[in-house]
Amino acid sequence: MDELVFSVEQWSKDKGVDKADSSKQFLKVTEEVGEVAAALARSDMHELKDGIGDTIVTLIILAQQNGMTIEECLSQAYGVISKRSGKMVNGVFVKSEDL
């Protein structure tokens, strides 16, 4: 995984995307998330895999543009959710404070 993340970051640098406006990059993130939703709606596993991958690529670059690594972001998020309690409601995990 580290090699893939490095490759995405290097591609971003090679193309100058790493220095672009991160608000524009966020638009790319949401575009890719929309493709994930469309793939799920159509039960298209090939497009789902592509959409998830594209979303991760856009998030790696968004983190890079803001002086972060995707690993730092994931680690911070996991640090929060690993301590979270809650329960499944209609197929969705709902944290305790929202119950």
N, C-alpha and C positions, 0 to 999 in steps of 0.2 A: 504494500500500500504506500509506503514511504516513497518508493521509486516513482509510482504513478503521480503522487502529489507533487513531487519535485519536477516531473516532466510537464505537468500542467502549469506550474509556476514558471518554468523556463519558457514554455510556449508563450505564456502571457508577456514575459519580458521581451522575447524576440519580436513579438507583434506590437509592443508598446501599450498593451492593454493594462498592464500593471500600473501605469501612470494616468489612466483615464479617470473620468468622473465616476466615483463609486455609486452615485445615485442612478446613473445610466446602467451600471452593471446590475443594480438591484432590479431594474426593469427586465433584464435578461433572466434573472432568477425567477421572477414571477411568470415570465413567458414559458420557461421550462416547467415550472410547477403546473401551469395550465395544460401542458402537453401530458404530464403525468395523469392529471385528472381525466383528460380525454381518453387516454389509453385504458385507464381503469373502467371508465364508462363503457368502453367497447370490448373489454376483456381481451385486449391485445397485448399479450405478454412480451412480444418483441419490442413494441413501442414503449411499453412500460419500462423495460430494462434500459432502453435508450434514453428515455425521459429522466429516469432516476440518475443515470450517469451524467447527463447534461446538466441536471440541477446541481449535482455535486461539483462539477467543473466550475459552474458559475459561482458557487459559494466559496470554493477555494480561491478564486480570483477576487471576489469581494473582500474576503479576509485579507488577502495579500495587499490590496489597494489601501487598506486601512491599517497596515503595519502589524497585522496579526497572522497567525497560522491557523489553518483549519483544525489542527490538533489542539491548539490552545482553546479554540472556541468549543470544540467537542468536549474537551476535558472539563471546562467550566460548566457546561450544560450537564454533563454526567454527574459532576459533583453535587449539583442541585437535585437532579431526579433520583440519584441513588439513595437519597434519604427521604424521598417523598412517599407518603402513604396515600392510600385511596382505594377505590374499587372500580370494577368494570360495571358500566351502566349502558345497556343496549349496545354492547360491542365497543364502547369507548372508555378508556381509563379516565376517571374523574378524580382529581386530587382531593384529599380530605377537606381542605378549606373551602372547596366549591360544592361540597355535598350538602 
